[in-house]
Amino acid sequence: MRIDYIAFDSLGVKSSCVAIKTNDVRIVIDPGIAMETNSFPLPLSEKLILDRRYKKAIAMACKKADIIVITHYHYDHHIPKADLYKGKRLLIKDPIRNINKSQRERAAYFLNLVKKIKREIEIADGKRFKFGKTEIKFSKALWHGVEKTPLGKVIMVKVKEGNESVLYSSDIDGPYIPDYVELMAKENPSVLILDGHPTYLLGFLASFSLLKKVLQNTIALLRKTNCRYYILDHHLLRDYRYRELYYEVYREAKRLGKQVLTAAEALGKEPKVIEGYHRYGPTRWRNWEPLSFNRLDQIIAHAKARATS
């Protein structure tokens, strides 16, 4: 089994696109892309270059693929361009059930595009597919973050060949939900590709109390699984403070002797968010520190006191 990290936030674009090649089939998961926000420490000219580079990389990966998986309908997880999917077998998140209004509308638009080209489309939620000795297994629809989030739902995907397997979490934003830890632990993959907490939204759409739950759940996941390595990327890698904010996770990984890497680091590269910070300096955040659980509890207590005063 070969894993190629096609486009990820640690490479400088909003994306979580991976290609997996087995002896039986070539699979691309979530061929989507968007440009990073203003808090990402790169000038617009460089963001545009990276956007073009990784759109080409995604298009090339799709051209080589037999199967394309779409876990949900946010644009950083699918590109609504028909030619990418011509002649491919599509395994997709249910476009009608367990879906919010925004994603349902995007799914309808996408399906209207691809129905005009030669392709096979199958709803994947909760199903298994066999291609020779390769199995592709999908979870039921899972929340994109907290329960009942307006962001809707996604599906997790596992690709297994022999004793090797890759589990792709999609956008569970953490995880926040303990049941999802158990779900992933039960699969116990060789490689886990996990999206991190959107810490760049702390104080806006994300809270320190939710971050604490995510850190605790991520540590529980490290303890309950025995992956060869853990790819921690996507939302988290939009924030150059990520290693300090995930201080407890990295400390526990070191204690357990487990490898937690970004996709960029798995490719032998420095994450773009760190490279940009070193080259251009800070954007939104100028002072921070390693975030221990003790310090996190102090921040949460302070926030609660302010809210009730």
Secondary structure, DSSP 8 states (H G I E B T S, - for coil): -EEEEEEEGGGTSB-EEEEEE-SS-EEEE----B---TTSSS-HHHHHHHHHHHHHHHHHHHHH-SEEEE----TTT----GGGGTT-EEEE--SSSS--HHHHHHHHHHHHHHTTSS-EEEE-TT-EEEETTEEEEEEEEEESSSTT-TT-EEEEEEEEETTEEEEE--S-TTT--HHHHHHHHHH--SEEEEE---GGGBTTTB-HHHHHHHHHHHHHHHHH---SEEEEEGGGGG-TTHHHHTHHHHHHHHHHT--EE-HHHHTT---HHHHHHHHH--SS--------HHHHHHHHHHHHHHHH-
